[in-house]
Amino acid sequence: MRTERKVALGLAAVGVAAVAGLVTHVASGAPVPQHTAVDVASQSPGSVVIQFAGDTMQADGAAGGIAEKGWDWPLDGVRDLLTGDYLIVNAEAPFTDLTQPADPTKQFTYNVPPAGLDALARAGVDAISLGNNHSMDRGLPGLTDTLVHAEDAGLQTLGAGMDLVEAAQPLLLRTGVGTVGIVSMVESPGTEMRATPTGPGVPAFSAEQARRSFLVARSAGADWVIAFMHWGENYQPLNDLQVATAEQLEAQGYAAVVGSGSHTTQPVRVIGAMPVVYSMGNFVFGAPGSYERFGAIGTGQVVSLRLGRDGEATLELRCIRTNNAVVDYQPQTCTRRQAVRALRGSDPALRIDRSGLATLPVRLPSPA
C-alpha cells in the first residue's frame, strides 16, 4: 500500500532572486519549498514503472453511455494496460457538479461529476494533472471542488492551485531506485487561467518558470525531474514551438518530457539524452472529436517509464484507438499496424513488437 505525506510550505515563494540560490539555501538546513511527496512501492525489485496517460474527460458525448453502463465502462477497454507502479493522467475537466461556464465565450467547456474520480481510482490512477486549458472551466469554485473531491478519492493532484506556488509545486515519487519529481506546465493557458503569486490557476510555461520548477523539485530531493507539458494545437502535427520548448527543458536538466494537449499522438524523440513523448493524445476522452475533419490519426498512448537505479530506463508505449466515431467512447488497444502508423516520425531506435508494444531504451541524464 502506498503511503502519502504532504510537505508544508517552507518558502513563501520562489521568486526570481531566490532561484539562483535555492539549492544552497536548502542545503544549509532551511525548510524545503512546498511539494507533495509519495512513497511508491515497486512490483519488481531494482526498478519502478511510472505510467502516464493523456487527455481524460468522462462527460459530453460519453455521458449517455456512462448513464446506461456505469462509470467504469469507458475504462474497460484499456484497464488491462494500467499495470505500472504509479499512474498519472491529464484530467481535461474540473470534477464538479457545477455546469455554468466561467467564460461563456469559450467554445468548449466541460465538467465531470465527482463520481468520475472514483472510477479513475478504481482503474488504478494515482494522480491527476490539472495543468491544462480546461481545469478552470468552472472557475475557482470548480477548481476547489476538484481538489477536494480528488483528495476524497485518494488521488494526488498537480498543475493547478490557489496561487502560483501551489499550482507549480512538484509531485515527488520516492521509489526504491531514486526519487522522481513531476512538474506540470501549460504552454499558453490564457490570462484568465494563469496562476499568479496571489491568484488561482495553472502554471504557464516560461524559461524562468521551468527553471524554478526544476530547482524546487531538485531541492526537495528529486534525482530526476520530468516535465508533464500541455502544449501543441488540437489535432495538429508537432510544431516548432514544441520542439524549441523541449530543447529549453533539456538544456535546463530535465530528464524526460511527457506531453498532452493535441488530442492525437505525435512523435517520440530523444534530445541529447532526454526522451520526449510530444503528445500521448487522448486517453478516455468523452468529446466526439474531429479526427476526420483535420485528417488526424485517432490514437492515443499509455506511456510507461521503466526506471532502474542508475538511470538506465526503457520507455514503453502502448497505442490505443481513441476516435469515438469508431470506438464509441470506449478506447481499445491498437493493432501493430495502427501502432506503427501512430508512431511514424519517431526516434529510429524505437522498436515495435508483434503485439504493438513500442519500446525505446534510454539513459536518463543526471541533473546538473
Phi and psi in degrees as a GROMACS rama.xvg file:
@    title "Ramachandran Plot"
@    xaxis  label "Phi"
@    yaxis  label "Psi"
@TYPE xy
-79.5742  141.623  ARG-2
-109.128  151.531  THR-3
-125.509  149.453  GLU-4
-148.215  125.425  ARG-5
-85.245  132.347  LYS-6
-101.444  127.951  VAL-7
-69.1678  162.323  ALA-8
-66.8794  121.134  LEU-9
-99.0605  -36.8863  GLY-10
-115.349  133.778  LEU-11
-59.3091  -33.7802  ALA-12
-164.399  160.013  ALA-13
-113.863  86.8081  VAL-14
-79.8024  179.174  GLY-15
-59.3569  -43.3286  VAL-16
-67.179  -25.9262  ALA-17
-84.2675  -18.2356  ALA-18
-59.9477  -48.0827  VAL-19
-62.5204  -34.2452  ALA-20
-101.051  11.3245  GLY-21
-64.2897  -46.8659  LEU-22
-62.8181  -44.7339  VAL-23
-62.0469  -39.6414  THR-24
-59.2853  -45.5345  HIS-25
-71.3055  -39.2618  VAL-26
-61.6095  -25.2477  ALA-27
-76.0957  -4.63931  SER-28
107.996  -1.72374  GLY-29
-69.0121  156.827  ALA-30
-59.8238  145.468  PRO-31
-77.2925  155.855  VAL-32
-65.4682  169.521  PRO-33
-64.31  132.973  GLN-34
-160.686  170.483  HIS-35
-116.284  131.301  THR-36
-118.724  137.159  ALA-37
-132.142  132.679  VAL-38
-83.9163  125.765  ASP-39
-114.288  119.755  VAL-40
-84.6991  134.412  ALA-41
-95.1356  144.326  SER-42
-81.4767  -16.9406  GLN-43
-128.295  124.511  SER-44
-59.6493  138.451  PRO-45
85.4219  0.407067  GLY-46
-154.678  165.008  SER-47
-140.968  146.598  VAL-48
-116.305  113.548  VAL-49
-102.81  125.855  ILE-50
-110.26  149.579  GLN-51
-132.434  144.81  PHE-52
-136.94  157.754  ALA-53
-86.541  -147.552  GLY-54
-60.211  125.16  ASP-55
-127.656  125.693  THR-56
-158.737  106.99  MET-57
-96.5534  69.3249  GLN-58
-160.994  -159.399  ALA-59
58.6732  -122.144  ASP-60
-63.7512  -23.3496  GLY-61
-81.7992  -8.57118  ALA-62
-59.9775  -40.2102  ALA-63
-63.4783  -44.8154  GLY-64
-64.4149  -38.4188  GLY-65
-65.468  -42.1282  ILE-66
-61.3777  -35.546  ALA-67
-83.8679  -38.3553  GLU-68
-113.924  -7.62539  LYS-69
100.658  163.449  GLY-70
-67.4851  -25.5036  TRP-71
-79.1407  -20.4028  ASP-72
-55.9114  -45.4414  TRP-73
-61.0464  -24.0594  PRO-74
-92.8058  -8.38397  LEU-75
-63.1165  -30.0616  ASP-76
-78.8851  -13.5549  GLY-77
-122.388  -0.860203  VAL-78
-56.5119  -37.8867  ARG-79
-68.1005  -15.0208  ASP-80
-84.3368  -12.9732  LEU-81
-91.3239  75.0165  LEU-82
-116.362  6.79428  THR-83
-73.9873  175.401  GLY-84
-81.0277  -23.8808  ASP-85
-152.893  131.86  TYR-86
-125.482  127.518  LEU-87
-119.982  131.163  ILE-88
-120.511  156.856  VAL-89
-88.4601  110.903  ASN-90
-87.1809  104.087  ALA-91
-90.7761  38.581  GLU-92
-174.82  150.141  ALA-93
-72.0838  148.672  PRO-94
-98.2768  98.4134  PHE-95
-161.313  156.836  THR-96
-87.1298  -2.28618  ASP-97
-69.9004  134.258  LEU-98
-116.9  -10.2512  THR-99
-80.8897  120.358  GLN-100
-61.0586  141.093  PRO-101
-67.9933  -31.617  ALA-102
-123.815  99.5734  ASP-103
-63.063  -16.4916  PRO-104
-86.7011  -9.71825  THR-105
-72.7444  133.266  LYS-106
-65.0511  -47.3965  GLN-107
-121.952  121.654  PHE-108
-134.24  150.324  THR-109
-138.149  159.633  TYR-110
-148.281  146.537  ASN-111
-116.03  127.996  VAL-112
-54.5072  147.631  PRO-113
-55.4066  -23.643  PRO-114
-59.4037  -22.8497  ALA-115
-62.4191  -32.5922  GLY-116
-66.1866  -40.8348  LEU-117
-62.9606  -37.0314  ASP-118
-65.6845  -40.3866  ALA-119
-63.0937  -43.2348  LEU-120
-62.2314  -40.6628  ALA-121
-64.3452  -29.1859  ARG-122
-79.4412  -11.34  ALA-123
112.154  4.13651  GLY-124
-70.0306  136.482  VAL-125
-107.584  -28.0673  ASP-126
-149.875  151.701  ALA-127
-121.143  134.616  ILE-128
-91.5724  128.138  SER-129
-102.99  5.59477  LEU-130
-77.6138  79.7973  GLY-131
-156.997  -175.551  ASN-132
-90.7127  10.8927  ASN-133
-124.407  -8.83166  HIS-134
-66.2718  -17.1402  SER-135
-106.12  19.5956  MET-136
-59.4831  -26.3034  ASP-137
-112.229  23.2225  ARG-138
69.5516  -164.594  GLY-139
-60.7725  -41.299  LEU-140
-59.4485  -38.8694  PRO-141
-68.3869  -38.5623  GLY-142
-65.6587  -42.8308  LEU-143
-60.5969  -44.258  THR-144
-58.2874  -43.3048  ASP-145
-59.9205  -46.9844  THR-146
-63.4536  -40.5138  LEU-147
-68.7008  -47.8091  VAL-148
-67.4934  -33.9684  HIS-149
-64.1753  -43.1071  ALA-150
-62.2669  -41.2546  GLU-151
-62.0825  -33.6816  ASP-152
-83.5033  -3.52914  ALA-153
81.5044  22.345  GLY-154
-107.111  138.264  LEU-155
-79.0089  157.312  GLN-156
-127.585  152.832  THR-157
-151.095  158.753  LEU-158
93.0652  3.20389  GLY-159
-159.861  153.222  ALA-160
-175.658  -174.424  GLY-161
-75.5956  -16.8433  MET-162
-156.402  178.284  ASP-163
-64.4648  -37.696  LEU-164
-60.9243  -46.2535  VAL-165
-69.0325  -40.7462  GLU-166
-64.3821  -35.1113  ALA-167
-94.3597  -1.33666  ALA-168
-62.8149  138.561  GLN-169
-77.219  154.772  PRO-170
-99.5736  118.623  LEU-171
-101.274  124.557  LEU-172
-104.237  108.151  LEU-173
-91.2764  114.146  ARG-174
-123.003  174.154  THR-175
-70.4479  -12.1576  GLY-176
-109.149  0.0653941  VAL-177
140.19  178.005  GLY-178
-108.068  128.201  THR-179
-108.778  126.327  VAL-180
-100.433  132.338  GLY-181
-113.601  125.229  ILE-182
-123.088  143.023  VAL-183
-112.633  133.598  SER-184
-141.509  154.971  MET-185
-120.622  131.744  VAL-186
-61.4452  -54.0185  GLU-187
-143.018  80.383  SER-188
-76.2742  -15.1929  PRO-189
88.8706  148.23  GLY-190
-59.0321  -39.5399  THR-191
-70.7263  -16.9008  GLU-192
-106.143  -9.42399  MET-193
-76.2987  122.353  ARG-194
-67.0554  144.613  ALA-195
-124.98  172.745  THR-196
-57.1578  -21.2919  PRO-197
-126.704  2.72941  THR-198
-132.838  155.403  GLY-199
-76.9504  162.648  PRO-200
147.552  -153.391  GLY-201
-117.584  155.955  VAL-202
-80.2025  118.426  PRO-203
-77.4017  138.45  ALA-204
-69.3047  136.511  PHE-205
-154.743  162.802  SER-206
-59.7263  -39.0139  ALA-207
-65.1122  -44.7478  GLU-208
-65.9778  -39.4526  GLN-209
-62.4687  -41.9433  ALA-210
-66.4019  -43.799  ARG-211
-60.7262  -46.398  ARG-212
-63.3806  -39.4967  SER-213
-60.7654  -47.7403  PHE-214
-67.5666  -37.3854  LEU-215
-61.5639  -45.9682  VAL-216
-63.1967  -44.571  ALA-217
-64.2385  -41.6359  ARG-218
-66.6105  -27.5779  SER-219
-83.1979  -3.29129  ALA-220
117.672  5.79499  GLY-221
-72.0144  129.427  ALA-222
-80.1105  -33.1456  ASP-223
-134.469  145.926  TRP-224
-121.695  127.342  VAL-225
-111.612  132.521  ILE-226
-92.938  125.217  ALA-227
-100.886  100.191  PHE-228
-100.022  139.021  MET-229
-112.163  112.033  HIS-230
-156.77  -177.981  TRP-231
84.3779  179.556  GLY-232
-115.318  147.021  GLU-233
-55.9831  123.451  ASN-234
61.0361  23.3645  TYR-235
-113.556  158.105  GLN-236
-68.6409  171.909  PRO-237
-53.4377  136.79  LEU-238
-118.181  169.692  ASN-239
-65.1286  -33.1357  ASP-240
-64.5383  -41.1868  LEU-241
-60.3571  -44.5219  GLN-242
-62.491  -44.4441  VAL-243
-63.4717  -39.025  ALA-244
-64.3959  -44.1309  THR-245
-61.2912  -38.6036  ALA-246
-64.4424  -37.502  GLU-247
-63.8345  -41.5613  GLN-248
-65.2007  -39.5658  LEU-249
-63.8528  -41.5023  GLU-250
-65.0472  -27.1857  ALA-251
-88.0731  -4.47627  GLN-252
106.457  4.19124  GLY-253
-62.2774  143.62  TYR-254
-84.9722  -29.0534  ALA-255
-162.873  160.384  ALA-256
-132.068  132.307  VAL-257
-122.982  128.164  VAL-258
-117.476  157.481  GLY-259
-145.958  171.202  SER-260
125.812  -29.1947  GLY-261
-87.7939  -8.63187  SER-262
70.4013  2.18479  HIS-263
-143.902  160.127  THR-264
-72.7093  147.714  THR-265
-127.414  168.435  GLN-266
-60.3291  158.686  PRO-267
-108.312  125.908  VAL-268
-137.962  167.068  ARG-269
-120.966  124.926  VAL-270
-109.185  114.546  ILE-271
64.7001  -115.524  GLY-272
-109.445  4.92324  ALA-273
-95.3567  114.463  MET-274
-72.3844  141.497  PRO-275
-129.272  116.457  VAL-276
-94.7132  99.2967  VAL-277
-64.6019  -38.9982  TYR-278
-154.489  127.202  SER-279
-80.3542  -9.70626  MET-280
70.2212  -159.069  GLY-281
-79.9439  155.818  ASN-282
-108.477  -96.9204  PHE-283
-109.485  94.0598  VAL-284
-122.626  120.817  PHE-285
-87.5379  0.166719  GLY-286
-76.891  150.388  ALA-287
-57.3028  -36.0076  PRO-288
90.7484  165.059  GLY-289
-135.914  39.2992  SER-290
-62.7821  -46.9462  TYR-291
-64.6157  -41.314  GLU-292
-58.3381  -40.281  ARG-293
-100.1  0.586634  PHE-294
65.5891  32.1396  GLY-295
-95.043  155.915  ALA-296
-78.926  128.244  ILE-297
-87.5476  62.8998  GLY-298
-134.109  157.425  THR-299
-129.95  -173.771  GLY-300
-141.437  143.462  GLN-301
-102.159  120.492  VAL-302
-108.21  130.694  VAL-303
-120.714  132.821  SER-304
-108.951  110.622  LEU-305
-95.0548  108.24  ARG-306
-114.045  132.548  LEU-307
-101.65  179.825  GLY-308
-64.3242  -38.0773  ARG-309
-96.3196  13.0912  ASP-310
93.6819  -8.95461  GLY-311
-63.8521  132.188  GLU-312
-149.989  161.38  ALA-313
-129.752  128.83  THR-314
-90.5923  125.893  LEU-315
-120.858  130.835  GLU-316
-127.063  127.872  LEU-317
-114.326  118.549  ARG-318
-76.2105  139.145  CYS-319
-128.592  144.798  ILE-320
-83.3659  125.118  ARG-321
-126.186  1.84086  THR-322
-71.2225  108.974  ASN-323
-66.8988  -18.3948  ASN-324
-67.8004  -19.6108  ALA-325
-105.488  -45.5645  VAL-326
-96.1576  -4.98508  VAL-327
54.9411  49.8581  ASP-328
70.2398  16.5086  TYR-329
-131.278  92.4729  GLN-330
-54.319  149.25  PRO-331
-133.541  156.537  GLN-332
-67.3134  138.824  THR-333
-73.7781  157.438  CYS-334
-76.1128  168.814  THR-335
-61.1144  -42.3701  ARG-336
-60.0239  -41.8441  ARG-337
-66.0613  -37.3898  GLN-338
-65.3173  -42.4463  ALA-339
-61.0992  -44.921  VAL-340
-62.9567  -40.9492  ARG-341
-67.3648  -26.9463  ALA-342
-102.463  13.4867  LEU-343
-58.2617  135.042  ARG-344
88.1765  3.10631  GLY-345
-80.127  175.574  SER-346
-55.5766  134.467  ASP-347
-64.1464  -18.092  PRO-348
-76.7517  -11.399  ALA-349
-71.8211  133.432  LEU-350
-121.328  141.568  ARG-351
-118.928  120.617  ILE-352
-84.416  -177.417  ASP-353
-64.3135  -25.3574  ARG-354
-81.8876  -9.91093  SER-355
97.5512  -0.130325  GLY-356
-75.116  125.684  LEU-357
-101.355  135.719  ALA-358
-132.859  146.041  THR-359
-141.292  110.381  LEU-360
-72.3467  134.205  PRO-361
-140.191  162.54  VAL-362
-123.909  113.543  ARG-363
-65.5187  134.03  LEU-364
-68.1911  145.931  PRO-365
-79.8176  128.7  SER-366
-62.127  147.375  PRO-367
